[in-house]
Amino acid sequence: MRMPDDASGVSDVHAPGSEDDVGDDTRRRRRAEMMGAAQRGDAEAYGALLHDVGPLVWRFLRRRLAHAEDIEDAYQETFLALHRARHTYDPSRPIEPWLFAIAGHVAARSVHRRRRRGAWEVLVSSPPDGAVESDGAMGRMLAQALLLLPPAQRQALELLHLDGLSSADAAARARTSAGALRVRAHRAYKTLRQLLHR
């Protein structure tokens, strides 16, 4: 779903749920009819609906999220979630509460992700001068411990943490399920902990 053409300049004067946006029964009925048609496979009605509600969703998210990149991501996620959940919509009811519930959940997940990410990030006024010096002993111990891991566990760690792959991509490369790969990685962590704390 493309963001509204004037996404950066969309005003917050009319919030979702205001008289101008959803109070008009004709507009509400028309949106519900478009979603009903979309559920029956009418791509043109679906496109028209998304175009109609796009600015509403954008404003809704702008009021809840502070960072432009979070708003853009949440906007896209909202329409993906709407698409995945479209079969759950009841066309006899207004679409706006259903749509804004989806957008609200997406916004809440976005806030949670940003907070969680913020707990790991440290802002500094200037970058460090050079690499942090270490005695190298821990690095050698870790390298030796990794070599002692069973091949499947070592592969799970390498794919997930060294290559930075998602669970699904790593599982595909390892020719196993994502769940089995996560179990291997968990066992590898446990084994490493035991090896390093001897």
Secondary structure, 3 states (H helix, E strand, C coil): CCCCCCHHHCCCCCCCCCHHHHHCHHHHHHHHHHHHHHHCCCHHHHHHHHHHHHHHHHHHHHCCCCCHHHHHHHHHHHHHHHHHHHHHCCCCCCHHHHHHHHHHHHHHHHHHHHHHHHHHCCCCCCCCCCCCCCCCHHHHHHHHHHHHCCHHHHHHHHHHHHCCCCHHHHHHHHCCCHHHHHHHHHHHHHHHHHHHCC
